[in-house]
Amino acid sequence: MVIVRRGASPRRLAAVLRWVRALLPAAVLVVDPGAGPLPGREAQWDGDDEVIVIDADDIASGPLSLAAALLRGAQRNG
């Protein structure tokens, strides 16, 4: 499961979701409507290697930035 935290730009979110779908076609995508921190909900995912949380605004330029963010997210949880 990949949880994408929506950023400031709907266009950026759409692009990030396309890239995630291209890189991880079998992933379950969840878009979190809030752009702020989610300490309560994210705490329940700590240590779960099947959930990666990324922030759309942290993806700087394209699919390679997304791949780096996915790797960082996997390392945080693994």
PLY file of the C-alpha trace (Angstrom):
ply
format ascii 1.0
element vertex 78
property float x
property float y
property float z
element edge 77
property int vertex1
property int vertex2
end_header
0.00 0.00 0.00
1.27 3.44 -0.91
-0.28 6.39 0.87
0.24 9.69 -0.92
-0.27 12.79 1.18
-1.84 15.41 -1.02
0.25 18.53 -1.47
-0.59 22.08 -2.43
-1.05 21.41 -6.14
-3.71 19.09 -7.58
-1.62 18.91 -10.74
1.40 17.65 -8.79
-0.77 15.05 -7.05
-2.10 13.76 -10.38
1.42 13.49 -11.78
2.71 11.67 -8.69
-0.19 9.22 -8.82
0.53 8.48 -12.50
4.19 7.85 -11.69
3.33 5.59 -8.74
0.93 3.60 -10.91
3.63 3.22 -13.60
6.34 2.16 -11.12
4.17 0.01 -8.85
1.22 -1.27 -10.90
0.06 -3.72 -8.21
0.18 -1.24 -5.32
-2.96 -0.14 -3.54
-2.99 3.66 -3.75
-4.54 5.79 -1.03
-4.66 9.57 -1.24
-4.67 11.26 2.14
-6.74 14.46 1.90
-4.69 16.38 4.46
-1.36 18.00 3.71
-0.40 18.36 7.37
1.28 15.87 9.67
-0.69 12.77 10.64
0.99 11.60 13.85
-1.97 9.59 15.13
-2.57 7.64 11.95
1.07 7.26 10.93
1.95 5.85 14.35
-0.17 2.79 13.64
1.86 2.10 10.47
5.28 2.24 12.16
7.24 -0.88 11.39
4.75 -2.08 8.78
6.83 -2.92 5.72
3.74 -3.10 3.52
2.79 0.59 3.94
4.82 3.44 2.45
3.76 7.03 3.13
5.03 9.76 0.80
4.22 13.45 0.48
3.40 14.70 -3.04
5.21 17.98 -2.36
8.44 16.10 -1.55
8.66 14.71 -5.09
10.89 17.29 -6.71
11.04 16.56 -10.40
9.80 13.25 -11.73
9.76 9.46 -11.53
13.34 9.25 -10.26
12.49 11.57 -7.36
9.47 9.37 -6.68
11.65 6.26 -6.68
13.97 7.91 -4.14
10.99 8.92 -1.96
9.61 5.36 -2.10
12.99 4.00 -1.05
13.20 6.48 1.86
9.66 5.56 2.89
10.45 1.85 2.77
13.64 2.35 4.80
11.75 4.34 7.46
9.29 1.48 7.88
11.74 -1.39 7.49
0 1
1 2
2 3
3 4
4 5
5 6
6 7
7 8
8 9
9 10
10 11
11 12
12 13
13 14
14 15
15 16
16 17
17 18
18 19
19 20
20 21
21 22
22 23
23 24
24 25
25 26
26 27
27 28
28 29
29 30
30 31
31 32
32 33
33 34
34 35
35 36
36 37
37 38
38 39
39 40
40 41
41 42
42 43
43 44
44 45
45 46
46 47
47 48
48 49
49 50
50 51
51 52
52 53
53 54
54 55
55 56
56 57
57 58
58 59
59 60
60 61
61 62
62 63
63 64
64 65
65 66
66 67
67 68
68 69
69 70
70 71
71 72
72 73
73 74
74 75
75 76
76 77
